[in-house]
Amino acid sequence: MVNDLKRNNSGSSISLDLSALGEAGEQSIGVETEDKPVIMNPISATIIGVDLKINTNQIQTNKDDESKKFYRAIFTVETKFTHPETKEEVTSKDNYSGLRFYPKVNEDGSFAMDANGQPVLDHFWSGETSYFGRLLALVQDVDDKVLTYGQFFAFFLPGKQVTIKTEFPQYNGQTSKKQVIQSFL
């Protein structure tokens, strides 16, 4: 494969020999990056980790008020479970979208930044019918004392038992496969 790489004159990028991609060239195009089993009926799983990310390169504008800017936040839950057919232990990282991160705005209209150059949170907002909103409702059904986003995120301790089931959301015309939490045990 090294012989298939050719440097261009600038030295900052390389050109690939497209005829030498081999099996990797047969990879299907789509959102999926891992082969997840299809789970038609809820099964038990264990939360092994969570992550919350925003893409600070993509500021969005609120449709109702263009002066309100936000970042889309993605809450990722990693679970492990036993594959219902192969009986192998499987892990799955699944995103719960629908949470917005509204940064604090300084008097001059710029975003407030912390010591690391990251935007400072003013407030979150989540859509009720989004995957994040559905997950928030599930948590509050189990524990009505979860009244803040901090309490919500703290709820997801590693080792927490849940049930999951496969759902097939569509985004930008692409269908993906995700293991979605159905209940907390």
FIKOLZA-1660 file (N, C-alpha, C; in steps of 0.1 Angstrom, whole numbers, plus 5000, padded with zeros to 4 digits):
% residues 185
   i   px   py   pz ch aa at
   1 5008 4988 5000  A  M  N
   1 5000 5000 5000  A  M CA
   1 5009 5013 5000  A  M  C
   2 5021 5012 5006  A  V  N
   2 5029 5023 5007  A  V CA
   2 5033 5028 4992  A  V  C
   3 5035 5018 4984  A  N  N
   3 5038 5022 4970  A  N CA
   3 5026 5028 4963  A  N  C
   4 5014 5026 4968  A  D  N
   4 5002 5032 4962  A  D CA
   4 5000 5046 4965  A  D  C
   5 5008 5051 4975  A  L  N
   5 5007 5065 4979  A  L CA
   5 5016 5074 4971  A  L  C
   6 5012 5085 4966  A  K  N
   6 5020 5093 4958  A  K CA
   6 5019 5107 4964  A  K  C
   7 5031 5113 4967  A  R  N
   7 5031 5127 4973  A  R CA
   7 5029 5137 4962  A  R  C
   8 5021 5148 4965  A  N  N
   8 5021 5159 4955  A  N CA
   8 5032 5168 4958  A  N  C
   9 5033 5178 4950  A  N  N
   9 5045 5187 4951  A  N CA
   9 5045 5195 4964  A  N  C
  10 5034 5198 4971  A  S  N
  10 5034 5206 4983  A  S CA
  10 5039 5198 4995  A  S  C
  11 5038 5185 4995  A  G  N
  11 5042 5177 5006  A  G CA
  11 5032 5177 5018  A  G  C
  12 5021 5184 5016  A  S  N
  12 5012 5185 5027  A  S CA
  12 5000 5175 5026  A  S  C
  13 4999 5169 5014  A  S  N
  13 4988 5159 5012  A  S CA
  13 4993 5148 5003  A  S  C
  14 4986 5138 5003  A  I  N
  14 4990 5126 4994  A  I CA
  14 4978 5123 4986  A  I  C
  15 4980 5117 4974  A  S  N
  15 4970 5112 4965  A  S CA
  15 4970 5097 4967  A  S  C
  16 4958 5091 4967  A  L  N
  16 4957 5077 4968  A  L CA
  16 4954 5071 4954  A  L  C
  17 4959 5059 4952  A  D  N
  17 4956 5052 4940  A  D CA
  17 4943 5045 4942  A  D  C
  18 4932 5051 4936  A  L  N
  18 4919 5046 4939  A  L CA
  18 4917 5031 4934  A  L  C
  19 4925 5027 4924  A  S  N
  19 4923 5013 4920  A  S CA
  19 4929 5003 4930  A  S  C
  20 4937 5008 4940  A  A  N
  20 4944 4999 4949  A  A CA
  20 4937 4999 4963  A  A  C
  21 4924 5003 4964  A  L  N
  21 4917 5003 4977  A  L CA
  21 4914 4990 4982  A  L  C
  22 4913 4980 4974  A  G  N
  22 4910 4966 4978  A  G CA
  22 4897 4965 4985  A  G  C
  23 4896 4956 4995  A  E  N
  23 4884 4954 5002  A  E CA
  23 4878 4966 5009  A  E  C
  24 4887 4975 5014  A  A  N
  24 4882 4987 5020  A  A CA
  24 4874 4996 5011  A  A  C
  25 4876 4994 4998  A  G  N
  25 4868 5002 4988  A  G CA
  25 4854 4996 4987  A  G  C
  26 4851 4985 4992  A  E  N
  26 4838 4979 4992  A  E CA
  26 4830 4983 5004  A  E  C
  27 4835 4991 5013  A  Q  N
  27 4828 4996 5025  A  Q CA
  27 4815 5004 5020  A  Q  C
  28 4804 5001 5026  A  S  N
  28 4792 5007 5022  A  S CA
  28 4792 5022 5027  A  S  C
  29 4785 5030 5019  A  I  N
  29 4784 5044 5022  A  I CA
  29 4772 5046 5031  A  I  C
  30 4774 5054 5042  A  G  N
  30 4763 5056 5051  A  G CA
  30 4768 5061 5064  A  G  C
  31 4759 5063 5073  A  V  N
  31 4762 5069 5087  A  V CA
  31 4768 5058 5096  A  V  C
  32 4765 5046 5094  A  E  N
  32 4770 5035 5103  A  E CA
  32 4785 5033 5102  A  E  C
  33 4791 5032 5113  A  T  N
  33 4805 5029 5113  A  T CA
  33 4808 5016 5120  A  T  C
  34 4798 5010 5126  A  E  N
  34 4800 4997 5132  A  E CA
  34 4788 4989 5129  A  E  C
  35 4789 4975 5129  A  D  N
  35 4778 4966 5127  A  D CA
  35 4771 4963 5140  A  D  C
  36 4759 4969 5142  A  K  N
  36 4752 4967 5154  A  K CA
  36 4741 4956 5152  A  K  C
  37 4739 4948 5162  A  P  N
  37 4728 4938 5160  A  P CA
  37 4715 4945 5160  A  P  C
  38 4705 4938 5154  A  V  N
  38 4691 4943 5155  A  V CA
  38 4684 4936 5166  A  V  C
  39 4679 4944 5176  A  I  N
  39 4673 4939 5187  A  I CA
  39 4658 4943 5187  A  I  C
  40 4649 4934 5183  A  M  N
  40 4635 4938 5181  A  M CA
  40 4627 4939 5194  A  M  C
  41 4631 4931 5204  A  N  N
  41 4624 4931 5217  A  N CA
  41 4634 4936 5227  A  N  C
  42 4630 4945 5237  A  P  N
  42 4640 4950 5247  A  P CA
  42 4647 4939 5254  A  P  C
  43 4661 4941 5255  A  I  N
  43 4669 4932 5263  A  I CA
  43 4677 4940 5274  A  I  C
  44 4682 4934 5284  A  S  N
  44 4689 4940 5294  A  S CA
  44 4703 4944 5289  A  S  C
  45 4708 4956 5294  A  A  N
  45 4721 4961 5291  A  A CA
  45 4726 4969 5303  A  A  C
  46 4739 4971 5303  A  T  N
  46 4745 4979 5314  A  T CA
  46 4752 4991 5308  A  T  C
  47 4750 5003 5314  A  I  N
  47 4757 5015 5310  A  I CA
  47 4771 5014 5315  A  I  C
  48 4780 5016 5305  A  I  N
  48 4795 5016 5309  A  I CA
  48 4801 5030 5308  A  I  C
  49 4794 5039 5302  A  G  N
  49 4800 5053 5301  A  G CA
  49 4791 5062 5293  A  G  C
  50 4793 5075 5295  A  V  N
  50 4785 5085 5288  A  V CA
  50 4795 5096 5284  A  V  C
  51 4791 5104 5274  A  D  N
  51 4799 5115 5269  A  D CA
  51 4789 5126 5265  A  D  C
  52 4793 5139 5266  A  L  N
  52 4786 5150 5261  A  L CA
  52 4795 5159 5253  A  L  C
  53 4791 5161 5240  A  K  N
  53 4800 5169 5231  A  K CA
  53 4792 5180 5224  A  K  C
  54 4799 5191 5221  A  I  N
  54 4793 5201 5212  A  I CA
  54 4804 5203 5202  A  I  C
  55 4799 5207 5190  A  N  N
  55 4808 5210 5179  A  N CA
  55 4809 5225 5179  A  N  C
  56 4820 5231 5184  A  T  N
  56 4822 5245 5185  A  T CA
  56 4824 5252 5172  A  T  C
  57 4826 5244 5161  A  N  N
  57 4828 5249 5148  A  N CA
  57 4815 5252 5140  A  N  C
  58 4804 5247 5146  A  Q  N
  58 4791 5248 5139  A  Q CA
  58 4780 5255 5148  A  Q  C
  59 4780 5268 5148  A  I  N
  59 4770 5276 5156  A  I CA
  59 4757 5276 5148  A  I  C
  60 4746 5274 5154  A  Q  N
  60 4733 5273 5148  A  Q CA
  60 4725 5286 5153  A  Q  C
  61 4715 5289 5145  A  T  N
  61 4706 5300 5149  A  T CA
  61 4692 5295 5151  A  T  C
  62 4686 5300 5162  A  N  N
  62 4672 5297 5165  A  N CA
  62 4663 5302 5155  A  N  C
  63 4654 5294 5149  A  K  N
  63 4645 5299 5139  A  K CA
  63 4636 5310 5143  A  K  C
  64 4632 5309 5156  A  D  N
  64 4622 5319 5161  A  D CA
  64 4629 5333 5164  A  D  C
  65 4642 5332 5167  A  D  N
  65 4649 5344 5171  A  D CA
  65 4663 5343 5167  A  D  C
  66 4667 5349 5155  A  E  N
  66 4680 5347 5150  A  E CA
  66 4691 5353 5158  A  E  C
  67 4688 5361 5169  A  S  N
  67 4698 5366 5177  A  S CA
  67 4703 5355 5187  A  S  C
  68 4695 5344 5189  A  K  N
  68 4699 5334 5198  A  K CA
  68 4706 5323 5191  A  K  C
  69 4719 5321 5195  A  K  N
  69 4728 5312 5188  A  K CA
  69 4730 5300 5198  A  K  C
  70 4732 5288 5192  A  F  N
  70 4734 5276 5200  A  F CA
  70 4743 5266 5193  A  F  C
  71 4748 5257 5200  A  Y  N
  71 4755 5246 5195  A  Y CA
  71 4747 5233 5197  A  Y  C
  72 4747 5225 5187  A  R  N
  72 4740 5212 5190  A  R CA
  72 4749 5203 5199  A  R  C
  73 4743 5197 5209  A  A  N
  73 4750 5189 5218  A  A CA
  73 4746 5174 5215  A  A  C
  74 4755 5165 5216  A  I  N
  74 4752 5151 5215  A  I CA
  74 4756 5144 5228  A  I  C
  75 4746 5137 5234  A  F  N
  75 4748 5129 5246  A  F CA
  75 4749 5115 5241  A  F  C
  76 4761 5109 5244  A  T  N
  76 4764 5095 5240  A  T CA
  76 4764 5086 5252  A  T  C
  77 4756 5075 5250  A  V  N
  77 4756 5065 5261  A  V CA
  77 4762 5052 5255  A  V  C
  78 4772 5047 5262  A  E  N
  78 4778 5034 5258  A  E CA
  78 4772 5023 5267  A  E  C
  79 4767 5013 5261  A  T  N
  79 4762 5001 5268  A  T CA
  79 4769 4988 5264  A  T  C
  80 4768 4979 5273  A  K  N
  80 4772 4965 5270  A  K CA
  80 4761 4956 5273  A  K  C
  81 4760 4945 5264  A  F  N
  81 4749 4936 5265  A  F CA
  81 4753 4923 5258  A  F  C
  82 4745 4913 5261  A  T  N
  82 4748 4900 5254  A  T CA
  82 4740 4899 5241  A  T  C
  83 4747 4897 5230  A  H  N
  83 4740 4896 5217  A  H CA
  83 4729 4885 5218  A  H  C
  84 4717 4888 5214  A  P  N
  84 4706 4878 5216  A  P CA
  84 4708 4865 5208  A  P  C
  85 4715 4866 5197  A  E  N
  85 4717 4854 5189  A  E CA
  85 4730 4847 5191  A  E  C
  86 4741 4854 5191  A  T  N
  86 4755 4848 5192  A  T CA
  86 4759 4846 5206  A  T  C
  87 4752 4853 5216  A  K  N
  87 4755 4852 5230  A  K CA
  87 4769 4858 5233  A  K  C
  88 4775 4866 5224  A  E  N
  88 4787 4873 5227  A  E CA
  88 4784 4886 5233  A  E  C
  89 4794 4891 5242  A  E  N
  89 4792 4904 5248  A  E CA
  89 4795 4915 5237  A  E  C
  90 4786 4925 5237  A  V  N
  90 4787 4935 5227  A  V CA
  90 4787 4949 5234  A  V  C
  91 4794 4958 5229  A  T  N
  91 4793 4972 5233  A  T CA
  91 4787 4981 5222  A  T  C
  92 4780 4991 5226  A  S  N
  92 4774 5000 5216  A  S CA
  92 4774 5014 5221  A  S  C
  93 4779 5023 5213  A  K  N
  93 4778 5037 5216  A  K CA
  93 4767 5044 5208  A  K  C
  94 4758 5050 5215  A  D  N
  94 4746 5055 5208  A  D CA
  94 4743 5069 5212  A  D  C
  95 4741 5078 5202  A  N  N
  95 4739 5092 5204  A  N CA
  95 4724 5095 5206  A  N  C
  96 4722 5105 5215  A  Y  N
  96 4709 5110 5219  A  Y CA
  96 4709 5125 5215  A  Y  C
  97 4704 5128 5204  A  S  N
  97 4704 5142 5199  A  S CA
  97 4692 5150 5203  A  S  C
  98 4692 5163 5202  A  G  N
  98 4681 5171 5205  A  G CA
  98 4683 5180 5217  A  G  C
  99 4696 5181 5222  A  L  N
  99 4700 5190 5232  A  L CA
  99 4707 5202 5226  A  L  C
 100 4703 5214 5230  A  R  N
 100 4710 5226 5226  A  R CA
 100 4718 5232 5237  A  R  C
 101 4730 5236 5234  A  F  N
 101 4739 5243 5243  A  F CA
 101 4739 5258 5239  A  F  C
 102 4733 5266 5247  A  Y  N
 102 4733 5281 5244  A  Y CA
 102 4745 5287 5252  A  Y  C
 103 4755 5293 5245  A  P  N
 103 4766 5299 5252  A  P CA
 103 4762 5313 5258  A  P  C
 104 4769 5316 5269  A  K  N
 104 4768 5330 5275  A  K CA
 104 4773 5340 5265  A  K  C
 105 4766 5351 5264  A  V  N
 105 4770 5362 5255  A  V CA
 105 4774 5374 5263  A  V  C
 106 4786 5379 5260  A  N  N
 106 4791 5391 5266  A  N CA
 106 4783 5403 5262  A  N  C
 107 4785 5415 5269  A  E  N
 107 4778 5427 5265  A  E CA
 107 4781 5431 5251  A  E  C
 108 4793 5429 5246  A  D  N
 108 4797 5433 5232  A  D CA
 108 4791 5423 5222  A  D  C
 109 4784 5412 5226  A  G  N
 109 4778 5403 5216  A  G CA
 109 4787 5391 5214  A  G  C
 110 4799 5391 5219  A  S  N
 110 4808 5379 5217  A  S CA
 110 4805 5368 5227  A  S  C
 111 4809 5356 5225  A  F  N
 111 4806 5345 5234  A  F CA
 111 4817 5346 5246  A  F  C
 112 4812 5343 5258  A  A  N
 112 4821 5342 5269  A  A CA
 112 4828 5329 5268  A  A  C
 113 4841 5330 5271  A  M  N
 113 4850 5318 5270  A  M CA
 113 4856 5315 5283  A  M  C
 114 4858 5302 5286  A  D  N
 114 4865 5298 5298  A  D CA
 114 4880 5299 5296  A  D  C
 115 4888 5295 5306  A  A  N
 115 4903 5296 5305  A  A CA
 115 4909 5287 5294  A  A  C
 116 4901 5277 5290  A  N  N
 116 4906 5268 5279  A  N CA
 116 4901 5272 5265  A  N  C
 117 4895 5284 5265  A  G  N
 117 4890 5289 5252  A  G CA
 117 4877 5282 5247  A  G  C
 118 4870 5275 5256  A  Q  N
 118 4857 5269 5253  A  Q CA
 118 4846 5278 5257  A  Q  C
 119 4834 5277 5249  A  P  N
 119 4823 5286 5253  A  P CA
 119 4817 5282 5267  A  P  C
 120 4813 5292 5274  A  V  N
 120 4807 5290 5287  A  V CA
 120 4792 5288 5285  A  V  C
 121 4786 5278 5292  A  L  N
 121 4772 5275 5291  A  L CA
 121 4764 5286 5298  A  L  C
 122 4754 5291 5290  A  D  N
 122 4744 5299 5296  A  D CA
 122 4732 5291 5301  A  D  C
 123 4727 5282 5291  A  H  N
 123 4716 5273 5295  A  H CA
 123 4715 5262 5284  A  H  C
 124 4709 5251 5288  A  F  N
 124 4706 5240 5278  A  F CA
 124 4691 5242 5275  A  F  C
 125 4687 5236 5264  A  W  N
 125 4673 5234 5260  A  W CA
 125 4672 5221 5252  A  W  C
 126 4661 5213 5255  A  S  N
 126 4660 5201 5247  A  S CA
 126 4645 5200 5242  A  S  C
 127 4644 5194 5230  A  G  N
 127 4631 5191 5224  A  G CA
 127 4625 5179 5231  A  G  C
 128 4612 5180 5233  A  E  N
 128 4605 5169 5240  A  E CA
 128 4605 5156 5232  A  E  C
 129 4604 5157 5219  A  T  N
 129 4602 5145 5210  A  T CA
 129 4615 5140 5205  A  T  C
 130 4626 5147 5208  A  S  N
 130 4640 5143 5203  A  S CA
 130 4644 5131 5211  A  S  C
 131 4654 5124 5206  A  Y  N
 131 4660 5113 5214  A  Y CA
 131 4664 5117 5228  A  Y  C
 132 4670 5129 5229  A  F  N
 132 4674 5133 5242  A  F CA
 132 4662 5136 5250  A  F  C
 133 4652 5143 5245  A  G  N
 133 4640 5146 5252  A  G CA
 133 4633 5134 5257  A  G  C
 134 4632 5123 5249  A  R  N
 134 4626 5110 5253  A  R CA
 134 4634 5104 5264  A  R  C
 135 4647 5105 5264  A  L  N
 135 4656 5099 5274  A  L CA
 135 4654 5107 5287  A  L  C
 136 4653 5120 5286  A  L  N
 136 4651 5129 5298  A  L CA
 136 4637 5125 5305  A  L  C
 137 4627 5123 5297  A  A  N
 137 4614 5119 5302  A  A CA
 137 4615 5105 5309  A  A  C
 138 4622 5096 5303  A  L  N
 138 4624 5083 5310  A  L CA
 138 4630 5084 5323  A  L  C
 139 4641 5092 5324  A  V  N
 139 4648 5094 5337  A  V CA
 139 4639 5100 5347  A  V  C
 140 4631 5111 5343  A  Q  N
 140 4622 5117 5352  A  Q CA
 140 4610 5108 5357  A  Q  C
 141 4606 5099 5348  A  D  N
 141 4596 5089 5352  A  D CA
 141 4601 5080 5363  A  D  C
 142 4614 5077 5362  A  V  N
 142 4621 5068 5372  A  V CA
 142 4624 5075 5385  A  V  C
 143 4629 5088 5384  A  D  N
 143 4633 5096 5395  A  D CA
 143 4628 5110 5394  A  D  C
 144 4617 5113 5400  A  D  N
 144 4611 5126 5399  A  D CA
 144 4619 5137 5406  A  D  C
 145 4630 5134 5412  A  K  N
 145 4639 5144 5419  A  K CA
 145 4649 5149 5409  A  K  C
 146 4650 5144 5397  A  V  N
 146 4659 5148 5387  A  V CA
 146 4652 5161 5380  A  V  C
 147 4657 5173 5385  A  L  N
 147 4651 5185 5381  A  L CA
 147 4661 5194 5373  A  L  C
 148 4674 5191 5373  A  T  N
 148 4684 5199 5366  A  T CA
 148 4691 5190 5356  A  T  C
 149 4698 5196 5347  A  Y  N
 149 4706 5189 5337  A  Y CA
 149 4718 5182 5344  A  Y  C
 150 4723 5189 5354  A  G  N
 150 4734 5183 5362  A  G CA
 150 4729 5170 5369  A  G  C
 151 4718 5170 5374  A  Q  N
 151 4712 5158 5381  A  Q CA
 151 4710 5147 5370  A  Q  C
 152 4705 5151 5358  A  F  N
 152 4703 5142 5347  A  F CA
 152 4715 5135 5344  A  F  C
 153 4726 5142 5341  A  F  N
 153 4739 5136 5337  A  F CA
 153 4744 5127 5348  A  F  C
 154 4743 5131 5361  A  A  N
 154 4748 5123 5372  A  A CA
 154 4740 5110 5373  A  A  C
 155 4728 5110 5368  A  F  N
 155 4720 5098 5369  A  F CA
 155 4726 5086 5361  A  F  C
 156 4734 5089 5352  A  F  N
 156 4740 5078 5343  A  F CA
 156 4753 5073 5348  A  F  C
 157 4753 5067 5360  A  L  N
 157 4765 5061 5366  A  L CA
 157 4768 5048 5358  A  L  C
 158 4781 5045 5356  A  P  N
 158 4784 5032 5350  A  P CA
 158 4779 5021 5359  A  P  C
 159 4774 5011 5353  A  G  N
 159 4768 5000 5360  A  G CA
 159 4753 5000 5361  A  G  C
 160 4747 5011 5358  A  K  N
 160 4732 5012 5358  A  K CA
 160 4726 5003 5348  A  K  C
 161 4716 4996 5352  A  Q  N
 161 4709 4986 5343  A  Q CA
 161 4698 4992 5336  A  Q  C
 162 4697 4989 5323  A  V  N
 162 4687 4994 5314  A  V CA
 162 4681 4983 5305  A  V  C
 163 4671 4986 5298  A  T  N
 163 4667 4978 5286  A  T CA
 163 4669 4986 5274  A  T  C
 164 4673 4980 5263  A  I  N
 164 4676 4986 5250  A  I CA
 164 4668 4979 5239  A  I  C
 165 4666 4986 5228  A  K  N
 165 4660 4980 5216  A  K CA
 165 4665 4988 5204  A  K  C
 166 4666 4982 5193  A  T  N
 166 4671 4989 5181  A  T CA
 166 4660 4997 5175  A  T  C
 167 4664 5010 5171  A  E  N
 167 4655 5019 5164  A  E CA
 167 4663 5023 5152  A  E  C
 168 4656 5028 5142  A  F  N
 168 4662 5032 5129  A  F CA
 168 4659 5046 5125  A  F  C
 169 4666 5056 5132  A  P  N
 169 4663 5070 5129  A  P CA
 169 4668 5074 5115  A  P  C
 170 4662 5084 5109  A  Q  N
 170 4666 5090 5097  A  Q CA
 170 4671 5104 5099  A  Q  C
 171 4682 5107 5093  A  Y  N
 171 4688 5120 5094  A  Y CA
 171 4694 5124 5081  A  Y  C
 172 4690 5135 5075  A  N  N
 172 4695 5140 5062  A  N CA
 172 4694 5129 5051  A  N  C
 173 4683 5121 5051  A  G  N
 173 4681 5111 5041  A  G CA
 173 4688 5098 5044  A  G  C
 174 4696 5097 5055  A  Q  N
 174 4703 5085 5058  A  Q CA
 174 4696 5078 5070  A  Q  C
 175 4695 5065 5069  A  T  N
 175 4689 5057 5080  A  T CA
 175 4701 5051 5088  A  T  C
 176 4701 5053 5101  A  S  N
 176 4711 5046 5109  A  S CA
 176 4704 5036 5118  A  S  C
 177 4712 5029 5126  A  K  N
 177 4708 5019 5135  A  K CA
 177 4713 5023 5149  A  K  C
 178 4705 5023 5159  A  K  N
 178 4710 5026 5172  A  K CA
 178 4702 5018 5182  A  K  C
 179 4709 5015 5193  A  Q  N
 179 4704 5008 5205  A  Q CA
 179 4699 5019 5214  A  Q  C
 180 4686 5020 5216  A  V  N
 180 4679 5031 5223  A  V CA
 180 4674 5025 5237  A  V  C
 181 4677 5033 5247  A  I  N
 181 4673 5029 5261  A  I CA
 181 4658 5030 5261  A  I  C
 182 4651 5019 5266  A  Q  N
 182 4637 5018 5267  A  Q CA
 182 4632 5020 5281  A  Q  C
 183 4640 5015 5290  A  S  N
 183 4636 5017 5305  A  S CA
 183 4649 5015 5313  A  S  C
 184 4647 5019 5326  A  F  N
 184 4658 5017 5336  A  F CA
 184 4653 5007 5345  A  F  C
 185 4662 4997 5349  A  L  N
 185 4659 4986 5358  A  L CA
 185 4663 4989 5372  A  L  C
% end
